[in-house]
Amino acid sequence: MRELVEFMAKGLVDHPDAVKVNQLRGSDATVLELSVDPADKGWVIGRRGRVANAMRSVLRVASSARGNKRVILEII
């Protein structure tokens, strides 16, 4: 999942080397913290959060296909 988020984010931003994904595993969910260059944050979030919600939808489908627990994406 971490690689998937990193791949999607790097395709959106102008500074792909500043993309970092931190994975925190909990008992019932996995939290992925995505950090990007401050100038690129708008591209990752999108208008009214559409890009961020689309990324969350892709993660939800990918995690259910693998039978994994819930995945939460946080953009910091």
Secondary structure, DSSP 8 states (H G I E B T S, - for coil): -HHHHHHHHHHH-S-GGG-EEEEEE-SSEEEEEEE--GGGHHHHH-GGGHHHHHHHHHHHHHHHHHT--EEEEEE-
